Amino acid sequence: MSQMLSTAPELLRMPTDQDLARLQFTTLLYYLHGTNPDNGLVRDKTEQGAPASIAAIGMALAAIPVIVERGIIIRQFAAKIALRRLEFLLRCPQGPEPDATGYKGFFYHFLDIETGRRVWQCELSTIDSAFLFAGALTVATYFDGQTAEEAEIRRVANALYERADWNWACDRGLTLTHGWRPENGFIPYRWRGYDEGLLLYILGLGSPTYPLPPEAYFAYTETYDWRNIYGRELLYSGPLFTHQLSHMWIDFRGIRDRFMRDHNSDYFENSCHATYVQQEYAIRNPLSFVGYGEHCWGFTASDGPGWVKRNVDGVEREFFDYIARGAPFGPDDGTVSPWVVVASLPFAPEIVIPTVWHFARMKLGMTRLYGFKPSFNRTYKVEGSDTGWWVSPCHFGIDQGPVVLMTENYRTGLLWNIMRRCRPIVTGLRRAGFAGGWL
């Protein structure tokens, strides 16, 4: 209680479903406010002049069923929003030219929000394209009606997904590369070892046009790192978001691939353990950062104070800008991300909900427009600020989606139930060797 910054009577209770609904709604508004109405592209962050993020567009598509089911926009109009976005992306130029929108069916990470063309000489991103494809398949599965508009959503969304050449993206190897640039070819990194790439491989395996061979998935899993951390046996990945993003779409409860069968676990249970590991790391606080504890944790890819060094109370501290922070092996600079805690609601509500309420009492924007600020650092003091320490000035489109979608999965299982009916997802899971449970 000593770390909490407010003791207002209305905040001395635990959050209710109504509180979570309000957080979900205000977070969801990002995708309504931050979308170009001419083409459906969604800006990467709230910073003035920010380009569109292809991953944020995918998450905005996936949020459309939530918008409908929660009564925010009627189904007929939500279908129009989905279709405009999909049609624009399908029409955008694909080719080897450096100012195209994508190549071989994949998309550049960041696009000009007006033209849809590549910006910043960014990479053609396989993982960010996967989030787009997952969003497209979400609306293709959800809009299952017989109207001309809903039928066209299904046609365009499937066309968008089916033109991706997954084997090209392997660059003559078994595993998928991180991406490609027209200036110098494929990025020299591959998706190996456990992370959000799980979704990437399932989508590639499920493709009816350019499917990955099952061997690609086995090559991905062969470098998995199974560890005992704080007495918990789990498949290790440091940043918490890596244990969440595939789960926005896929219900991994009770379904197992060969690796998880061998370890008598599943990916959902693994994410539960990963969530507890993050909390335990904060309780132990080996680097003595300000504020860490039972109800202050959440280490992930996030904005940060900047690439600077400071002497803090006699200790030389190094701080980072945007980087994939993780627990318990770092990197760590005292930066905590409320959004990634909320996104663990389905895995460990018993520790997430008290932590969410702690953040609410820290005045980090839970009930304001777009919800919680994405990250903060109480060790990095900022004179004259509202809090006295660093808080991220922007909201990011890829942080909003996990809050909206995982809150909905916790409350109703909506996204999971939709994607159980998605043929490419089911096909991809089966080709990866998953069996049991709902599958």
N, C-alpha and C positions, 0 to 999 in steps of 0.2 A: 504493500500500500504506500510505502514511503516514496516510491518512484513515480507514482501517479500524480499528474499535474492538476487534477481537478477533483473536488469532492462534492460536486453538485448532487443533491439528493436524487435527481432523475437518472444519474449515472451510477448509482450504487446498486443497481440490479444487473442481472445478466441479460444479454441481448435476446430478444424474442424473434420469432419468425417474421414478425412485422418489421423489426429493425433490419434483419437481413434482407427483406424485400426492398426496403428503402435504399439500403446500400447498393443492392443489385440494380435498382432502377436508376439511381443517380450515376452509377458507373456506366450503365448502358447508354445514357444520353450522349456519351462521347461519340458513338457510332451514328447518332442522328445529327448532332451538331457539327461533327468533323468530316462529313461526307460532302463531296462536290455533287450537287444535285443534277448537274449536266451529264455526268458519266458514272457516278457511283463510287469513284475512287475515294479512299479514306486516308487522311493525313497521318503521318508517322507519329507526330507529337504536337502538342499545343503551341509550340514555338512559332512565331510569325514566319511565314514563308516556307514552312516544312513541306517536303514532298510527300507523295503517297507511299505507303508501305504495303507491299504485296501480302505480307503475313497479316497485317491489320485488316486488309480487305477480306481475307479468308475468314478471320474471326468475326468480322461484321456480318458476313453471310451466315455463319453458323448461329449467330445471335438472332437471326430473323424469326425462327420458330418461337423463341422466348418472347420476342416482341408481340407476336400474334397471340400466343397462349396466355400471356399476362394482360392482354387487352389494351396494349399501348397503340397498336395500329391494326386495323382490320385486315383480315387475310387477303382480300382482294387488292388492297393498296400495297401491302407488304410484298405480294407477288410481283407487282410492277417494279418495286425497288430492286428486288432480286434480279429480275429479268434485264433491267437497264444495265445493271452492273456487269452481269455475265455477258451480255451482247457486246458491250463496249470492249471488254477484255478479249473476246473472241475475234473482234475486228482489228484489234491493234496489231501492228506489223511484227511478224516473226521473221528473223533472218540473221545472218552474220554481221550485218552492219552495226557499228558501235552505238548508233542512236535508235536502234529498234526497241521494242518492248520486251522481247524475249527471243529465244532460239530453241529449236527442237522441242517446242511445246512448253518449255520452262520459262520462268519470268525473272527479270532483274529484280533485285532486292528493293530498290527505290525507283519510283517513277515520277515524272512531272505530273502534278495533280490535275493539270488542264489537258495536256496532250497525251499522257500515258507513255511518254518516251523515257528511256533510261536517263538517269541523272548521276553526276559525281563519278563517272567511270566505275560505278559499283558492280559487284559480281552478279552473274546469273546464279541465283541461289536455289539449290535443290530443296533445302529444308523449308525455306519461305514459300517456295512454290507448292510444297506439300501441304502447308497450312491453307493455301488458296484452294487447292484441289479438295481438301477435306471439307472446307466451307461450301464449295460448289456441290459436292456430293450430298451434303446435309440438306440443302434446299431442294436438290433433285429428288431426294427420298421423301422429304416432308411434304412438298407440293405434289401430291399424288392424285389430284382431282382430274376431272375430264374436261375442264375448260381449256380453250385454246392457249391461254396464257400459261397455265400450269404445265400443259404438255410441252410448250416451248421452253420453259425453264428446264425441264428434264432433258430435252434435246440439246440445248446449248451447254448446260453444265456437263453433260457426259462428253460432248465434243471437246470441251476445254480440257477435261481430264484425260481423254483417250488419245489426244495427239502428243502427249509427253513421251519422249523416247527414252525410257529408263535405261536401256542397254547402252545407248550413246553416253549417258551420264556416268557410266562405269569406267569409261576411258580404257577399254580393253582389260579391265581387271574384274574381280568378282564383286568388290564392294563399291558402293556409290561414292562419287567424289562430292566435296562440298559445293562445287560449282565451277564456273568457267567465265573467262573474260575474252572478248574478241581481240584484245591487244596481245595477250600472251598465253591463251589456251586454258587448260584445266588448272584449277587450284590444287596444289600438291598436298592436299589433306583429304582423308577419306572417313566415312562414317563407320567407325569400328569401336567396339566397347559400348556399354550401356549409356544411353542418353535419349533425347527426344527423337533421335533417328529411328526409333522403333516404329513410329507412325510412317515415316518415309518408306521403310522397307515393306510394310504391310500394303501401302498404296501401290508400290511398284510391283509387288507380287500379284496384286489383284487386277492389274491392268488387262483388259481384253485385247489390246492391240500390240503393246510392246512389253510383255510381262518379264520381270526379272526371273531368273531361275531360282529354285529353292536354295541352291548352293550359295547364293548371294546372302541370304539371311543367315545361313549357318556360319559364313565367314564373318558376318557382323557380330554374332554372338560368341565366337570362339575366343575373343579377347575380353570377355566379361571379367569383372573383378569382384569376386565374392569375398566378403570380409566379415569379421566379427568386430563391431564397433560398440563400445559401451555395453557389451554383453548381448548385443542384437546381431543376429546373422542376417546379412542382406547383401544384395547386389549394389555395389557402391557407385554413386555419382555425386559429386559434391554440391553443385547448385541445385536448389530445391525445384526449380522450374523443370528440370530434366525428368523429374519423377511425376510431372503433372500434365504436360502438354499433350502427350498421346492419349491420356485418360480423359481429356475433354470430349473426345469422340467415342472412345472404345471402352466398354465395360469389361474390365479384365478380371472381375470377381469370378473365381472358380474355373477359369479357363487357363490352360497351361501349355507352353511349348516344351520341347524336350529339356531345355536347360532348367526350367522351373519344376518340371516333374522330377528331375534328378535331385533338386534341392528341396522338394516337398513344400513349395511355396507357389505364389502367383504374383503377377506384377502389381496388383492392387495391394496385397499384403505387404509387398516390398515397399510401396510408397508410404504405407502406414509406418513402417519402421524408419524410413528416411525422415519422416516428419518428426518423429520422436527423437531421432539423433540430432536434428537441428535444435530442438528445445534443450536437450541435455548439454549440447555444446555451449549454448548461451548461459545455462545455469553454472557450468564449470568456469566459463569465461577465462580461458587460460591466458589471454593477452590483456585482461583487465580493461576492457572498453567500457565506457560510461553507459549505464542503463540496461545492459544485458541481464537477462534473468528468466525466470519461469514464464513470464508473460511478455517478454520482449526478445523475439528471435525472428528469423526469416532471412536467409542468406542466399542470394541468387544473382543472376545477371541483372544489373541495375545501374542507374545513374549514380554518380558519387561526387564528392566535393571537388575533385580535380587531382591532377598529377602533381602533388606537392608534398613537401616534408615540413613538419612542424614539431617544435618542442612543446609537449603537453605535460605539464606538471613534472618536468624533469625527465620525461621519456621522449626519445626521438621517434616520432610516428610518421609513417608513410601512408599517404592517402591516394586513392585512385579515382579516375573518372568512370566512364562506362566500362565495366568488366564483369566477367562471370565469377562472382564471389561464391564461396562454398563452405561447407562444414563437414567434418571437423578439421580438414587439412588445408583450408584456405583456398584462395587468398581471402583475407579479411582485414578491413580497415576501420571497423566500427559502424559500417553502413547496414541498416536494416530495412527490409521491404515489406510493408504491410500487405500489399496485394498478394504476395506469394504465400502468406499465411492463410488468407481467405481462400485461396485456391486449393488448400489442403482440407477444406471442410469435409468432403466425403471420406477422407482417410482417418481423421482423428478429431472429430468435432469436440470431444471432451477437453482437448487442450487448445484447439483453435479458437473456440468461442470466447473463453476467458481472455485470450491474447487479443482478439479483435476488440473486446471491450476496454482493455487497457489502452490500446491505440486510440480508441474513441475519446478517452479521457485525456489524451495527450494533444487533443485539438489538431489532428492531422487531416481533417476534412472529411470524416466519414459521412456526414450528412450534407456536405456541400456538393456543388457541381462536379461531376466525374468521380466523386468518392475520394478515398484515401489518396494523399500524395504518394507517389510510388516508392520513395525511399527517403531516409533521413539518417543523420549521423550526430549523435549527442556528444561525441568526443571532439568533434570539429566545431568549435565555438564561432559564432557569427554575431558580432556586436551590432545592436540596433535592429535585429530581426525579431519577428513576433515571438519566436520560441527561445532565442538565444543561442541556437545551434543550427547547423545546416539542414535544410529541407529542400528536396528537389523542386525546382521552379516549374517543371513541366509535367504533364501527363503523357503517357505513351500508349499508342493504340494496341500494342502487343501485351501490355499489362492489364488492359481493361477486359479483354476477352476471357482470360482465365478466371477472373472474378465473376463475371456474368455467367459463364457456362458451368463452372464447377459449383457455384452456388445453386444453379438450377438443377444440376445433377444431384446435389445433396438434398434439395427440397422435393424434387419430383422424379429424377432420373430421366428427364425429357430427352436430352441429347443421346444418352445411352440407348434408350428405347427406339429412337429414330434410326440410329446407325446399326442396330441389330437387323434392320430390314434392308440395309445397304449392301447390294450384291458384291461390289468390289471389295468392301471391307471384309465381308464374310469369306469371300474367295481368298483374299490375301492372308487372313488368319489361318485358314485351313492349309494353304500351301506352305505357310511357315511352320506347320506342325502343331498348331493349337488344337486342343480338343477338350471336351468336358463342359460342365456347366450349361449355360444357355446355348452354346455353340453346337 
